[in-house]
Structure formats: structure tokens, C-alpha cells
Amino acid sequence: MTLSYRPMFEFTGGEIAGNAQRFATEAEALSSAMARFQVWTMPVGYSVEPSADPVNYKFTDQDVSI
């Protein structure tokens, strides 16, 4: 059962990793992932995956400077 969505990041060599953030909607998680991807230099891609963890974060327009 999906309770939340988590941002995931792809790194060179095929490694895929996320963090502890969990969002109520796939759109929030994707917005967070995209904002982080735009400022980080290590990831080569990003995505979102469902999670059974409870929601613990809310993405807002103010978070764009992550």
C-alpha cells in the first residue's frame, strides 16, 4: 500500500538512491527531485517511486532553492 512518494536519484554507474523525504503526492516528490537535480552536480537522472512510509515532508514553491 502506497502511503507516500519519495524522490530518487540516479548516479554514474547505475546507482540509484533516495533520502528520508516522503511526500503525499507523486507531483510533490517529482518537483522536489527536479529542484534538487537542477542544483546538484553528481546525479545523472531522477525519478519518483511509491513508498510504504508515512508522509513527512511537503514541497512548496519556496523549496525551489533547495
Residue, then its C-alpha position, 0 to 999 in steps of 0.5 A: m500500500t502506497l502511503s507516500y512518494r519519495p524522490m530518487f536519484e540516479f548516479t554514474g554507474g547505475e546507482i540509484a538512491g533516495n533520502a528520508q523525504r516522503f511526500a503525499t503526492e507523486a507531483e510533490a516528490l517529482s518537483s522536489a527531485m527536479a529542484r534538487f537535480q537542477v542544483w546538484t552536480m553528481p546525479v545523472g537522472y531522477s525519478v519518483e517511486p511509491s513508498a510504504d512510509p508515512v508522509n513527512y515532508k511537503f514541497t512548496d514553491q519556496d523549496v525551489s532553492i533547495 
